[in-house]
Amino acid sequence: DRVHSLMKKKKYLLNNADLIIMAETPRIASYRHKIIENLGKRLNAPVDRINIKATTTEGLGFVGRKEGIAAQAIVSLIKYRRR
């Protein structure tokens, strides 16, 4: 919410979001479309600009021990200008 509010205040729009979810469980595939849909609505962005990939850590670290989930996000923004 804080980052989205700052984006709106500074007049930036989401250009592209590439998200990676690292988890042993649950399997993300069945939730992927709904997550993208919800993010699109929340960020007021077209769903074709949001991509989600899921992976495991092959049993390594806290994610591999099923003690948590990790995520990475690479996002590009564009400045909104009225014409």
Backbone torsions as a table, in degrees:
resi	resn	phi	psi	omega
1	ASP	NA	-42.9	-177.5
2	ARG	-63.8	-45.7	-179.3
3	VAL	-67.1	-42.0	179.2
4	HIS	-62.6	-40.8	177.0
5	SER	-62.2	-41.1	178.4
6	LEU	-65.5	-40.2	176.5
7	MET	-58.8	-46.6	-179.5
8	LYS	-63.6	-43.2	-179.3
9	LYS	-61.9	-40.8	-178.9
10	LYS	-87.9	1.6	177.2
11	LYS	64.9	48.4	173.8
12	TYR	-110.9	147.4	176.1
13	LEU	-120.2	154.1	176.4
14	LEU	-70.3	124.3	173.9
15	ASN	-92.1	-45.9	-177.8
16	ASN	-160.7	142.0	174.6
17	ALA	-131.7	125.8	177.3
18	ASP	-117.8	110.5	-172.9
19	LEU	-112.9	138.9	177.5
20	ILE	-122.8	125.5	177.2
21	ILE	-110.4	125.2	179.8
22	MET	-109.8	115.7	-177.9
23	ALA	-159.2	145.1	172.7
24	GLU	-80.2	-42.9	175.6
25	THR	-143.2	149.9	-2.1
26	PRO	-79.3	164.4	173.3
27	ARG	-69.7	128.4	-173.2
28	ILE	-82.1	-23.6	-172.3
29	ALA	-49.2	-43.3	-177.3
30	SER	-74.0	-15.6	-179.6
31	TYR	-103.7	-12.7	-170.8
32	ARG	-52.9	-51.7	-177.0
33	HIS	-62.0	-42.8	-179.4
34	LYS	-65.8	-39.3	177.5
35	ILE	-61.8	-46.1	179.3
36	ILE	-61.6	-44.3	178.9
37	GLU	-59.4	-47.0	-179.5
38	ASN	-65.1	-41.3	177.6
39	LEU	-63.9	-40.9	178.1
40	GLY	-59.0	-45.4	178.3
41	LYS	-64.9	-45.3	-176.5
42	ARG	-64.3	-38.6	-177.1
43	LEU	-95.4	1.0	-178.1
44	ASN	54.3	50.0	-176.1
45	ALA	-131.4	147.8	176.0
46	PRO	-63.8	140.5	-177.2
47	VAL	-65.7	-22.2	179.2
48	ASP	-74.0	-2.7	176.2
49	ARG	-101.0	3.4	-178.4
50	ILE	-120.1	127.5	178.6
51	ASN	-126.9	134.7	177.9
52	ILE	-124.5	129.7	174.2
53	LYS	-119.8	147.9	178.1
54	ALA	-123.9	146.7	178.3
55	THR	-150.9	169.4	172.9
56	THR	-112.1	173.5	175.0
57	THR	-107.3	19.8	177.1
58	GLU	54.1	39.7	175.9
59	GLY	83.2	4.9	-177.3
60	LEU	-93.8	145.9	174.0
61	GLY	65.6	-168.7	-177.1
62	PHE	-63.7	-31.9	177.5
63	VAL	-67.6	-46.3	179.6
64	GLY	-63.4	-31.1	177.1
65	ARG	-83.7	3.9	179.6
66	LYS	63.1	34.4	177.9
67	GLU	-95.5	-6.0	-179.7
68	GLY	178.9	-179.2	179.0
69	ILE	-126.2	143.0	177.3
70	ALA	-118.1	155.6	179.5
71	ALA	-145.2	149.7	173.3
72	GLN	-129.9	145.7	178.7
73	ALA	-135.6	129.7	172.9
74	ILE	-116.6	119.3	-171.8
75	VAL	-130.0	136.7	171.4
76	SER	-117.1	142.6	-177.6
77	LEU	-118.7	156.4	173.1
78	ILE	-126.5	145.5	179.0
79	LYS	-77.4	128.0	178.5
80	TYR	-83.0	127.6	178.9
81	ARG	-131.5	128.0	174.5
82	ARG	-78.3	145.1	178.5
83	ARG	-111.4	NA	NA
